[in-house]
Amino acid sequence: MPEPGSKKYDTRRARIRKDAEGAGISDQDANDRANETLQDDPTWQSRGPRTERGRGPEGERSGNDNTD
C-alpha cells in the first residue's frame, strides 16, 4: 500500500495535480486539492511504524509496562 513520501504516492499526486491544472485550477489550488484527495483516501494513508524501533524509545511507548 503506497504511503505519503513513496514514489507511487508522489506519482499519483502529480497526476491528480496535472488533471486539476488542465481543468483550469490554479497551481496552488491544484496542489492542495491533490493532497486533500490522497489524504482522504484510506488506501493512500500511512499505516504507522512497521517495527518496534519505529514506535520510539522503549520506555516511552504507550502500553509499555517496564517496571524493572
N, C-alpha and C positions, 0 to 999 in steps of 0.2 A: 504494500500500500504506500503510495507516494506521500511524502511529508514535506512541510514547508522547508525550503532550502535545498531540496533534492532537485536533480536535473529534470525529472519528469514534472515536478510541480512548477518549476520555473518555465518550462516549455509550454505547459498548459496555460499558465498565467499570461505569457506573451501572446499566445494565440487568442485568448479571450480579449486581451487589450487591443490587439490588432483589429479584431472584429468590431469592437466598440468604436475605435477610431474611424473605421470605414463607414460606420453608421452616423458619423458627424459629431461624435462626442469629443470634447477637448482631451488633450493628453493626460492632464492630471486627473480629470474625472474618469477617464478610461482606466487608468492605473488603479484608482480607488475602487471602481466597480469590479475589476478583475480580482483584486484582493478580497473584497467582500464576498464575491461569488464562491471563491475557493474556500474561504474560512467558514462559510455557512454549510458547505457540503461535507458530511461526515466522512466520506471516503478520502478526503484530502487533508484531514486533520491529523495532528501529531498523536501518536499512541503513547507517548511518555517514555521514560527511561527504559532501556531494554536489559540493563544489567543492574546488579546490586550497587556497583560503584556509581552508576548514574543517578541513584537515589540520594546521593550526598554522603557526608560523613556518618559513620555507623552510629555514633552517639546521638545524632540529630535526626535520624529517620523516624517518621511517625510510626507508631505501633511497635517501637523497639523497646524492650524491657531489659536493658543492660544494667543490672544491679549487681555487679561483681563484688 
